[in-house]
Amino acid sequence: MSATQIAAALFQLQQLDLELERVTAEQQAIVHSLSGDSTLQKLRAEHTTVQQQLHAGQQAQKEAEWALEDVNRRLAMQEQRLYSGTVTNPKEPPGRVNVGNDGVYRFNAGDGAA
């Protein structure tokens, strides 16, 4: 590498170093001005509050969905039990119920005799 090439590289390095210092100072000035902005701080606090409310609302929605699933599951079980014929009225005697020609209900014992 010749002396001119080394000098050109050093000059370029110096220019980049000065640009880096300028950009760093600009960044610090922006950060300082934003940290002192009361409107921005107020909006950040409001954003945090809204985020918390959103999280609470989403959690409440999940819990409501879980409760709905539980109710639907219990409803399906009760409907299955009701429509399957396993539900009986404990006040009715076991056996067959016959309605006579006179409209009177007659209960027969469950021994198969009609």
Phi, psi and omega in degrees: 000133182276169182296324179292323179292320178294317179296320179293320179293319178295320178297317179297320178296319179295319179296318178295321179295319178294320178296319178297317178298318180296315181293321178296317178295320179296319179297315179297323178294320179294315180298318179296318181290325179286327181289334179268000182278110183291328178296317179295318178298319179296316179294323177295318178295319178295320178299316179298316180297316180294322177298319179294319178295320178298315179298316179296319178295319178295321178294318178296322178295317178299315181296321178294322178295320178296317179296319178297318177299319179296316179297316179297321179295315179294322177298315180297320178295317181293320178296319178299315180295318183293313185277349179278347179091006180278348178274126178235156178273118183294344179279341180274137178289152179292154179118188183270150177250125177242144175252121181285172178298336180273002178085008181268135177283134177233131181260128176256148178295157183283025183273003178094349179280135180250000000 
